[in-house]
């Protein structure tokens, strides 16, 4: 072997060694960051014969105790949080936390990808109050909540890590103490809750389809919808309000184009859809019957056919089947402590 070949081999070996060393250093740095955010690595559950912390029904209960985990034992618990839905971290200080530190915290947690809430403790009044950006100075304690699940899915490790980093950064800046409860338990809770929500996240739709060779004019749809009680919102969808002025069901274009106010005069479509978002409606069967009544009236007036998503004509038998499915979903939600149309359901299915 020539000297040139030996030199090339030596250089190659040095390059490989340098790459391996760099990767090892990067891995160590990454693992340190993970330990700082999530604690020691969990055991591999696939190699264990049992998981003591998992209950008989397979759920891993949340281990979130904001009052204890976040310190401030002499303070009352912060109101407005839900242990089923929220991961709550805390910051406690012996002196008022400066407004710039709170504003920076709120900016960072707003980028975590899930809804957040912040409560501040006013030492003078002895009360917790909602913290608003730009008016968040003077609190000696903060409780910061990250919603574990919404319709975009469960919180993930990166989002929760970013949230905890923001909390600790604020505490460091304010020379305060910070506490973030067990993140592994929170992630497991989020995954399990999201799995349940996915099973009950159902919508029932009635389609009104134009006869062959015919279409529905946008202006006529708007006139009929508004006379029936719908209101066209900025999302390009007609909303039918319940007694609390929340959306009971909607009317949308069966085709992709939304019903935008500035375009509806020239719009025509081959169909419209009346839709019931099951988890967000409290009295499901009653709302379903009202929706069916309105949809049937619209179909008659427009001269269209009232069908399901498979283009099968809706009759009393199919409506009864839908009503029974709706009752079953609502019963499952009630048993889980998430009644349909309630505060929890509206937060989760948003």
Residue pairs with C-beta under 8 A, 6 or more apart in sequence:
33 161
34 41
34 161
35 41
37 160
37 161
37 164
37 165
37 183
38 157
38 161
38 183
38 184
39 182
39 183
39 184
42 184
45 51
51 60
53 60
53 61
53 185
54 60
55 61
58 192
59 192
60 185
60 188
60 189
60 192
61 185
61 189
62 83
62 84
62 185
62 186
62 189
63 181
63 182
63 185
63 186
64 83
64 86
64 87
64 88
64 181
64 182
64 185
64 186
65 181
66 77
66 78
66 81
66 88
66 89
66 90
66 143
66 181
67 73
67 75
67 77
69 88
69 89
69 90
69 179
69 180
69 181
70 88
70 89
70 90
70 91
70 92
70 143
70 178
70 179
71 90
71 92
71 177
71 179
72 90
72 92
72 121
72 141
75 121
75 141
76 126
76 128
78 88
78 119
78 121
78 128
78 143
79 119
79 128
80 117
80 119
80 128
80 130
80 145
81 88
81 117
81 119
81 143
81 145
82 343
82 344
82 347
84 193
84 337
84 338
84 344
85 147
85 148
85 149
85 193
85 344
85 347
85 348
86 117
86 145
86 146
86 147
86 148
87 145
87 146
87 147
87 148
87 155
87 160
87 163
87 181
87 183
87 186
88 143
88 144
88 145
88 181
89 143
89 144
89 145
89 146
89 163
89 164
89 167
89 178
89 179
89 180
89 181
90 141
90 142
90 143
90 144
90 167
90 178
90 179
91 97
91 141
91 142
91 144
91 167
91 170
91 171
91 174
91 176
91 177
91 178
92 140
92 141
92 176
92 177
92 179
93 140
93 141
93 171
93 174
93 175
93 176
93 177
94 140
94 176
95 140
95 175
96 123
96 137
96 138
96 139
96 140
97 137
97 138
97 139
97 140
97 142
97 170
97 174
97 176
98 137
98 174
99 134
99 135
99 136
99 137
99 138
101 170
101 173
101 174
102 118
102 120
102 131
102 136
102 137
102 139
102 142
102 170
103 133
103 134
103 136
104 169
104 170
104 173
105 118
105 142
105 144
105 166
105 167
105 169
105 170
106 116
106 118
106 131
106 133
106 136
107 133
108 162
108 165
108 166
108 169
109 116
109 118
109 144
109 146
109 163
109 166
109 167
110 116
111 162
112 146
112 155
112 159
112 160
112 162
112 163
112 166
113 152
113 155
113 159
114 146
114 147
114 148
114 150
114 155
114 159
115 146
115 147
115 150
115 347
115 350
116 144
116 145
116 146
116 147
116 163
117 130
117 144
117 145
118 130
118 131
118 136
118 142
118 143
118 144
118 145
119 128
119 129
119 130
119 131
119 142
119 143
119 145
120 128
120 129
120 130
120 131
120 136
120 138
120 139
120 141
120 142
121 127
121 128
121 139
121 140
121 141
121 142
121 143
122 128
122 129
122 138
122 139
123 140
128 143
131 139
131 142
142 170
144 163
144 167
146 155
146 159
146 160
146 163
147 155
147 347
148 154
148 155
148 186
148 189
148 190
148 193
149 155
149 190
149 193
149 194
149 197
149 348
150 347
150 348
150 349
150 350
151 201
151 348
151 349
151 350
153 194
154 187
154 190
154 191
154 193
154 194
155 186
155 187
155 190
156 187
157 183
157 187
160 183
160 186
160 187
161 183
164 180
164 183
167 178
167 180
168 178
168 180
170 176
170 178
171 177
171 178
172 178
193 348
196 336
197 279
197 348
197 349
199 332
200 278
200 279
200 329
200 332
200 333
201 278
201 279
201 349
202 278
202 279
202 325
202 329
203 275
203 276
203 277
203 278
204 275
204 276
204 278
204 288
204 322
204 325
204 326
205 273
205 274
205 275
205 276
205 308
205 309
206 273
206 274
206 275
206 291
206 292
206 295
206 306
206 307
206 308
206 314
207 254
207 271
207 272
207 273
207 274
207 306
207 307
207 308
207 309
207 311
208 216
208 254
208 271
208 272
208 273
208 274
208 295
208 298
208 299
208 302
208 304
208 305
208 306
208 307
209 254
209 270
209 271
209 304
209 305
209 307
209 311
210 216
210 269
210 270
210 271
210 302
210 303
210 304
211 303
211 304
211 305
214 303
215 268
215 269
215 270
216 268
216 269
216 270
216 271
216 272
216 302
216 304
217 267
217 268
218 259
218 263
218 264
218 265
218 266
218 267
218 268
218 269
219 264
219 265
220 302
221 251
221 259
221 264
221 269
221 272
221 302
222 232
222 238
222 259
222 264
224 298
224 301
224 302
225 232
225 238
225 251
225 298
226 232
226 238
228 240
228 294
228 297
228 298
229 240
229 241
229 294
230 238
230 239
230 240
230 251
231 238
231 239
231 240
231 241
232 238
232 259
232 261
232 264
233 239
235 258
236 252
236 253
236 258
236 259
236 260
237 250
237 251
237 252
237 258
237 259
238 250
238 251
238 252
238 259
239 247
239 250
240 247
240 248
240 249
240 250
240 251
240 291
240 294
241 247
241 248
242 248
242 281
242 282
242 287
246 280
246 341
247 277
247 280
248 276
248 281
248 287
248 290
248 291
249 274
249 275
249 276
249 277
249 281
249 287
249 291
250 274
250 275
250 277
251 272
251 273
251 274
251 275
251 298
252 258
252 259
252 272
252 273
252 275
253 259
253 267
253 269
253 271
253 272
253 273
254 269
254 270
254 271
254 272
254 273
255 269
255 270
255 271
257 263
257 267
257 269
259 267
271 304
272 298
274 291
274 294
274 295
274 298
276 284
276 287
276 288
276 291
276 326
277 349
278 284
278 326
278 329
278 330
278 340
279 329
279 333
279 338
279 340
279 341
279 345
279 348
279 349
280 340
280 341
280 345
280 346
280 349
281 287
281 340
281 341
282 339
282 340
282 341
282 342
283 341
284 326
284 327
284 329
284 330
284 340
285 323
285 326
285 327
288 319
288 322
288 323
288 326
289 323
292 314
292 319
295 306
296 306
298 304
299 305
299 306
305 313
306 313
306 314
307 313
307 314
308 314
308 318
312 318
329 340
330 339
330 340
333 339
333 340
333 345
334 340
337 344
338 344
338 345
338 348
339 345
